[in-house]
Amino acid sequence: MKKKIAIIGSGFGGLSAACYLAKAGHAVTVYEKNEQLWGRASVKKADWFTRDMGPSWYLMPDLFENFFADFGKDVQDYLALTRLDPSYKIYFKDDTETPVIDVHTGVEKNRELFESLEPWSMDALKEYLEKAEVQYNIGMNEFVQKNYDSIFDFFNKRMMLDGLKMNIHTTIWKYVKKYFKSDKMQKIMQYPMLFLGSPPYETPALYNLMSYVDFGMGVWYPQWGMGSLVKALVDLWTELWVTYRTWAEVKTIHSTPEPKTRKRWKHKSKVTGLSLASGETIAFDEIVSNADMHRTETKLLESSDQTYNEAYRKKHTLAPSGFCVYLGLDKKVEWLEHHTLIFNEDREQNNQEIFKTATYPTDPSYYICCPSKTDPDVAPAWSENLFFLVPFPSRVTMNDEQKQIYRDKLLADAEKVLGQSLTDHIVHEEIFGPDEFSSRYHAYGGNALSGWAHTFSQTAIFRPNNVSKKVKGLYYAWWYTNPGIWVPICIISGKLASKRVAEHG
Ligand SMILES: Cc1cc2nc3c(=O)[nH]c(=O)nc-3n(C[C@H](O)[C@H](O)[C@H](O)COP(=O)(O)OP(=O)(O)OC[C@H]3O[C@@H](n4cnc5c(N)ncnc54)[C@H](O)[C@@H]3O)c2cc1C
């Protein structure tokens, strides 16, 4: 039956849910609190520079192809994709022997490099990546594409067999150490975990599938950045008759009590509509929330309608926030690639500061994105468009002075690593930290990178369900739920939410 459905929030989860629900014939309207669609993938044009404010790595190209294929489309018709080569550059701070390396796609292209970092490591690397590929295929085909209602849906016979190959019983921290003895190889293999929002010593080794993504599939770039991907989804909306409103913050989800039933899903109430900050109230049959989970549960719903209360949130590990500095420079910067990672000396201390003590990282590892290295359309030829991202603890705040001090320290560090001046050449600058993640996206604790961290007890079935247990007709599509973080994975969360509407609606 055709329904009137609202989507709250226009991150990738919301964008994707809208596409699938409109394709199923529903009348879909998206409400976004900010001035533009796109959630954390906001795009900002400032002076001469066009910049992605959030995601910048186009990974798992197969999942994007699958998404467009679901609508009878070819991703190539929407995006001009190129594979970056090298995939990225790494600086090892304070290392004089091999301070900088370029990492490419494929084992053979990296042979000389990895043998120099750890003699005889090629056999280990090959085996590690073969296993990572098996895990990726099982993970993406078996586990990520499903909704789970009970522990038995997850721990079925197939899972027991395949799960053994997924290395769910050990952590990525221990697993990597089993294969590689050198500190550098360990850092290279463990780095994606930080961007997955998890401390490596609490992250199940199944996430080594990210190494297959990195070395097997490669790092891609859509011309004009990730904003072009969002534009592609919005073009699809037009074809599917999705309507949307920006500057339209949802303040309340309305519901009416449900009669008592013996059914498995014993909802207390049923969605009737929503109210906007402007005071306007609109009736809807169903709602999919892509707005932050904490916000949706505690601010948009009555307390009797909340599924995940404060006690639930206190017990869970929140992913990190980010300290971001966006720069436009009036010169070209040498010795940077499109993606550059700066690794610190002591990663254990860095993990402790981010995940345990919640203190500003003293000697952080960080990431520099420089899309103007490969895309002439994002900055003039005489300039450089840079984005620094430091994984930062959530639930901290920073006043202007603290931000400035941290920014000065970060840029001084980058100038030392790169051996050249940056600060004398800034023509445009913006700082975006935990407080900005809270205010712009309503992100709980200012988290930037994934909602709930991908620890074992917060993976798959253990992530929050995408169906409200209390309110009939309320569903969720975001990185808090299964499957989790990253743009292509949030796109799958939109598909899973649309399946729920079909099952429950
Ligand atoms: C700095 C950074 C770098 C990243 N890098 C990468 C990367 O390179 N590659 C990658 O794949 N992933 C990356 N990620 C992760 C990726 O961006 C996220 O996984 C994904 O964008 C999250 O999408 P989402 O749909 O869950 O929600 P979000 O993008 O958070 O969207 C939620 C939307 O809901 C809106 N909203 C909130 N409350 C309301 C309300 N009450 N009413 C209306 N609207 C509301 C918000 O304004 C927001 O637009 C990065 C994230 C960050 C922050």
The ligand as a MOL file (V3000), in Angstrom:
LIG
                    3D

  0  0  0     0  0            999 V3000
M  V30 BEGIN CTAB
M  V30 COUNTS 53 58 0 0 0
M  V30 BEGIN ATOM
M  V30 1 C 35.3640 14.2510 9.2430 0
M  V30 2 C 34.7910 12.9570 8.7370 0
M  V30 3 C 35.4790 12.2290 7.7790 0
M  V30 4 C 34.9290 11.0480 7.2820 0
M  V30 5 N 35.6000 10.3710 6.2960 0
M  V30 6 C 34.9910 9.3510 5.6680 0
M  V30 7 C 35.5350 8.8310 4.4610 0
M  V30 8 O 36.5670 9.3160 4.0040 0
M  V30 9 N 34.8730 7.8220 3.8250 0
M  V30 10 C 33.6970 7.3120 4.3130 0
M  V30 11 O 33.1370 6.4000 3.6780 0
M  V30 12 N 33.1470 7.7870 5.4660 0
M  V30 13 C 33.7600 8.8050 6.1240 0
M  V30 14 N 33.1920 9.3610 7.2340 0
M  V30 15 C 31.9830 8.7440 7.7830 0
M  V30 16 C 30.7440 9.1580 6.9760 0
M  V30 17 O 30.7450 10.5310 6.7630 0
M  V30 18 C 29.5030 8.7590 7.7430 0
M  V30 19 O 29.5290 7.3690 8.0000 0
M  V30 20 C 28.2080 9.0870 7.0140 0
M  V30 21 O 28.2840 10.2760 6.2790 0
M  V30 22 C 27.1250 9.1610 8.0570 0
M  V30 23 O 25.8980 9.2860 7.4250 0
M  V30 24 P 24.5390 9.1770 8.2400 0
M  V30 25 O 23.4870 8.9490 7.2230 0
M  V30 26 O 24.5930 8.1970 9.3450 0
M  V30 27 O 24.2980 10.5500 8.9940 0
M  V30 28 P 24.7630 12.0630 8.9480 0
M  V30 29 O 25.6580 12.3510 7.8220 0
M  V30 30 O 25.2060 12.4080 10.3020 0
M  V30 31 O 23.3760 12.8350 8.6480 0
M  V30 32 C 22.3930 13.0460 9.6250 0
M  V30 33 C 21.6070 14.2770 9.2160 0
M  V30 34 O 20.5160 14.4760 10.1020 0
M  V30 35 C 20.3500 15.8940 10.2680 0
M  V30 36 N 19.5550 16.1290 11.4690 0
M  V30 37 C 19.9050 15.9120 12.7620 0
M  V30 38 N 18.8790 16.2110 13.5730 0
M  V30 39 C 17.8520 16.6150 12.7690 0
M  V30 40 C 16.5150 17.0540 13.0320 0
M  V30 41 N 16.0310 17.1020 14.2810 0
M  V30 42 N 15.7400 17.4120 11.9800 0
M  V30 43 C 16.2060 17.3500 10.6870 0
M  V30 44 N 17.4620 16.9400 10.4060 0
M  V30 45 C 18.2730 16.5760 11.4330 0
M  V30 46 C 21.7780 16.4000 10.3810 0
M  V30 47 O 21.8610 17.7890 10.1540 0
M  V30 48 C 22.4340 15.5800 9.2800 0
M  V30 49 O 22.3410 16.2390 8.0300 0
M  V30 50 C 33.7060 10.5540 7.7820 0
M  V30 51 C 33.0150 11.2770 8.7670 0
M  V30 52 C 33.5510 12.4770 9.2200 0
M  V30 53 C 32.7910 13.2540 10.2410 0
M  V30 END ATOM
M  V30 BEGIN BOND
M  V30 1 1 1 2
M  V30 2 1 2 3
M  V30 3 2 2 52
M  V30 4 2 3 4
M  V30 5 1 4 5
M  V30 6 1 4 50
M  V30 7 2 5 6
M  V30 8 1 6 7
M  V30 9 1 6 13
M  V30 10 2 7 8
M  V30 11 1 7 9
M  V30 12 1 9 10
M  V30 13 2 10 11
M  V30 14 1 10 12
M  V30 15 2 12 13
M  V30 16 1 13 14
M  V30 17 1 14 15
M  V30 18 1 14 50
M  V30 19 1 15 16
M  V30 20 1 16 17
M  V30 21 1 16 18
M  V30 22 1 18 19
M  V30 23 1 18 20
M  V30 24 1 20 21
M  V30 25 1 20 22
M  V30 26 1 22 23
M  V30 27 1 23 24
M  V30 28 2 24 25
M  V30 29 1 24 26
M  V30 30 1 24 27
M  V30 31 1 27 28
M  V30 32 2 28 29
M  V30 33 1 28 30
M  V30 34 1 28 31
M  V30 35 1 31 32
M  V30 36 1 32 33
M  V30 37 1 33 34
M  V30 38 1 33 48
M  V30 39 1 34 35
M  V30 40 1 35 36
M  V30 41 1 35 46
M  V30 42 1 36 37
M  V30 43 1 36 45
M  V30 44 2 37 38
M  V30 45 1 38 39
M  V30 46 1 39 40
M  V30 47 2 39 45
M  V30 48 1 40 41
M  V30 49 2 40 42
M  V30 50 1 42 43
M  V30 51 2 43 44
M  V30 52 1 44 45
M  V30 53 1 46 47
M  V30 54 1 46 48
M  V30 55 1 48 49
M  V30 56 2 50 51
M  V30 57 1 51 52
M  V30 58 1 52 53
M  V30 END BOND
M  V30 END CTAB
M  END
